[in-house]
């Protein structure tokens, strides 16, 4: 007899939602995670009275009322609106691209002037069938925005030239002809007032959790604990990379506590020139409108990933998508293992979509049981 109905591999958002809803349905669940904390990449750690986003900035946003109501059961959210800035060699621009951006770049003040400027620039360098990201970006917004706000940041993020990146990475770019710096423009958005870790803690309250426990280090033992496994780790690692290794980008952070009340005046500032080694600086106190006499900042760097590193962003190009499809075929033959989350499904999911996918997975599992 198995001790548990479900083994949830991964104590991040997907795993926590799945475990909670399965438990509410009367199923006995065990959650394990290889890290020494719950929360996965949305983990926040209290440092000097400031909630630090240890694995990068996470701003909850959604247009789905059901998802918003669901997550709001576990925390009060503040009214934070994501309004990042771009720093190009000391020049400051608003993101997403909007009238404030266009005024700073060209001095135009009306939507018609901005549209004409962009169309004039696009006309000079338009490529009928773009073969790379550079050509696609210039087609969309022209060379000025590409050179100052896209090229350097993108090349740092992906570790290769824009001319070597496929055009579909930026099928669209957000261009708004209003003076609106609201990046997501979502109906519901904010930051939990006491951090994301507490959300995961409340979701998993009363459930059995084992930290510092790596499923792949002793899969025979862990598989013997439950009848069904919900695996949120990398799908290729589950199969010992037998078909090849899926590619990711990894992110690393250098975090500093500064004895000043404010460092950059904004939660997120992207550095869009190629020469600056980091992609952005996060000032964590601004997510919760902090008034502490000190501040905590994190420099964010994007690096090449190799096996053994923590994967962050899937490289969803044609080659990797085809390889993932082959792993999905392998996975379809395993009735007792369900793959979920950004690593299990090899997709970059926002938090609201992660919750949606977890709830859908639970419904599927319960329906399968009858």
N, C-alpha and C positions, 0 to 999 in steps of 0.2 A: 504494500500500500504506500502510495506517495503521501508525504506529509502535507504538501500544498497542492492546490489546484493549478496555480500559476506561479512561475518564476519570472519576475520582471528584471531583466538585465539592463541596468541603468537607472539612476535616481534623478534624472533630469525631468524636464517638464512633461514630455511624452510618457515616460515611465510612471511618473507620479499621478498623472490624470488617469492612466489606464489602471493602475493599482487601486486607486480610490474607487473608481466606478465598478470595477470587478468585485471589490470587497463589499461595496454597498449592495451588490446583487447576491451576496451570500457566499462568494468565492474566497477561499483562503489563499492569500498571496504572500510571497517572499520577495523583497526587493534587495538586489545586490548592486554594488558599484565599486569599481576599481579605485576610485578616488577616496580621500579621507573625509569627504563631505557630501551632503546631498545637494541637489540643485543643478548639476551639470554645468553648462556654460552660462546659465543665468544666475549662478551663485553670486551673492553679494556678501561682503565681509565688512563688519563695522570697524573702522579705523579712526581713532581720535574723534569719535562722534559723527563720522561721515560714512555713509553706505558706499563702499567701493565696489564697482562692477569689475570683478577680478578677471573676467574673460571678455572684456569689451562692453561698450555701451549697449544697453537693451532698453528700448522705449516701447512700451506696449501700445499698440494701435490696431484698431479693427473697425470695420463697418458692420460687423455681425453682432446684432444685439444679444443673441443667445450666448455667444462666446463672452461678450463683455459682462453680462449678468453672471455667467459662470465664474469667471476669474474674480469678480468683485465679491463673491462669497468668502474669499480667503484673505482679502486685504482691502483697506481703503486706498483709493488712488488719488493723487494730487492732480492738478490741472496743467502739468508740464506739457508744453508744445515743442516738438523738436524743430529747432531753427538753427541748423549748423551754419558755420561760416567757412569760407575758403580763403586761405592765405597763399597768395602767389608772390613770392619774393617781396613780402611786405605790403602788397596790395590786398585789400580786404573786399571780398565779394559775398553776397548772400546766396544761399542754396535753399531750395532748388532754384534753377534759373528763372528769374522773374524780373519785374520792372526795376527793382532795386539793383539787381545784378547788371541789367542793361544800362542803367544810368551810370553806375560806377565804371563800367567798361567803355561806354561810348558817349555818355552825356545826354542820351535821349530821354525824354520825359513822358512821351505818350505811347500807347500801344501801337499806333500806326507807324510811328517813327521806328520803334523797335522791330516790328515785322519787316519793314522795308530794309532796315540795316541787315537783318539776318538773311533775307531773300537775296539782297545784293551780294552778300558774301558767299552764299551757297551757289549762286549762279556762276561765279567765277571759277569754282573748283568742283562742280558737280560731277559725280561719277555714276554713269547709268547702271552699272552692275558692280556694286562695291564688293571687293574681294577680301577686305580686312577691316578691322575696327576703325582705323584712321579714316578710311574712305567713307565708312558708314556714318561716323560722327560728324565729319565735315558736311556730308549730305544733309544731316539733320539740323545742325546749328552753325555751320560755317567755321572758318579757320581760327578766328580770334578766341572763341569760347573753347574750341578744341585744344588749342595750344596752351591756354592759361588754366583751364579748369578741368580738363579731361585727361590729356596726354600723360603728364607726369604722375598724377595720382594712379591712373590705371596701370601704367607700366610698373610702378612700385607694387601695386596690389597683386598683379599677376606674374611679376618677375620676368617679363619679356616685352619686346617692342610692340606697340599698337599695330604695326604693320605685319606682325606675326600672329596676331590674335584674330579669331574669326569674327565676322561682322555681326553675327546674331547675338553676341554678348550684350550689345546695346541696340536691340531692335527699336526701342523708343527711348527718348530722353524727356524728362519732365520740363516743359517750357510753358511758363505762365505769363500772360500779359496783364498781370495785376501786381500791386504792391503787397504781396502776401508771402511771408517767409515760412509759413506752415509747411514743413517738408512732406509730411504724410497726407495731410488734408483728409484725415480719417474722421469719422463721426465720433469715435470714442478713442481717447488716448490719454496717457499719463504714466506716472511712476508710482509703484506701491510705497506708501509713506514709511513703512518699516522694512523695506528691502524684499527682494525676490526670494531669498532663502526662507523667510518666514512663511511665504506662500506655500512652498514645497513642504515645509514642516507641518503646516496645518492640513495640507492634502493627505499626508502620509501618517498623520497622528494615529497611534494605536496599531500600526502595521509593523510587521517584522522587517527590519532593515539590517543588512550586513555591509559595512563599509570596508575598504581595503580588501575587497574580495573580487578577484578577476575571474570571470567565468571561463575564459580561454586557458587559464593556468590549470584548471581542474574541472574541465567540462563534464567528465563522467560523474563526479560527485554532485555537482550542481544540477545536472540534468536529472539525477536521481531523486531530487527533492520535489519535483512537480510534474504533473502530467503534461502541461503545455508551457512553452517558453515564449515570452515576448522579448525579443532581442533588439536593443536599440543601439548596439555598437555597429562598426563598419561591416557591411554585409560580406565583403571579400575576406575579412579576417575570420569570420565564422567558418568559411570553407577553406581556411588555411591558404588563401591566395592561389588556389589550384588552377584558376583560369587566368591569372595575372593580377596585378595590383592596380586598383583604382587610384586616380590622382587627386590630391587635395592641395590646398594652400594652408599653411599654418600661420598663426598670429602669435607674437610674443609681446610682452609688455614690460616696460621699465617704470615703476611707480615710485613717486617721491612725495614725502610730506614736507610742505613748505611753511615756514613761519611767517606767512603773509596772509591777509584775508581774501585776496583774489589774485589769480594769476593771469587769466585771459578774458574774463568777463563773459564767458559763454561755456556751456557744457562741452561742446564739440567744435573743434576747429580742424578742418582738413588742410594739409600742406600739399599743394598741388604741383609744386615744381619738382623736377626729377632729382635735383641736387640734395634736397633735404631727405635724409635717410628714412625718417618715419613717415607714416601716412597721415596720422592725426594725433592731436593731444586731447585727452578727455579730462575735464575738471569735474570731479564727481559731485562736489557739494551743490553744483547748480542744478542737478536733477531734482533736488528737493529744496531748492531755494534757501540753502544753508547760510547762516550768518555767523559761523564760527570764526574765531580770530586767526585760524590757520586754514590751509587747503591741502587737498591731495590731488595730484595730477598723474596721469599715465601716458607715456609715450607708446604709441602702437606701431609695431613693425610687421610687415608681411614678409614671410620667408618661404622657401621651398620646403615641402614636406617629404619626409622619408619614413619608412616603417619604424615604428617605435615612438614617433612624435604624435602629439595630440592633433588630430585632423579638425579643421574648421570649415573651409569652404570647398565643396566638391567642384571639380573642374568639368563642367557639363558640356564639353565639346563632343564632337561626333564620335571620336575614338572611345572615350570613356562611357558615353551613353550606350554604345553598342556592347561594351564589356559588361556594363551594369545589366543590360537586358539578358545577357547570358547567365549572370548570377541569379537574376529573377527566375529564370527557367529552372535552375537548380533548386531554388527556394520553393518553387511551386510543388516540388515532390515531397516536401516535408510537412505533413499534416500537423505535427506537434510543435512546430516553430513558426512564429509570426514575426516578421521584421517590420520595424516602425521607427519613425523619427528621421532626422536629417541624415544620419549615418546609415541607418538600416534601409532607407529608401533612396539614398544618394541624391538628395534634393536639399537646396537651401530653403528652409521654411521659416517664415516669420512666426512669432509666438502664437498668434491667433490661429494660424493654419495648423500649427503643431497640436493645439488643443482640439481643433476640428478633427484632425486625422486620428488622434487618440480616442476620441469619443466614437468615431466611426468604427475603429478597430474593435472597441469593446462591444458595440452593437453586433458586429459581425460574429464575434466569438460567442456571445450569448445566444444569438440566433442559431448558430451552428450546433450548440448544445441542445437546442429545442426548449 
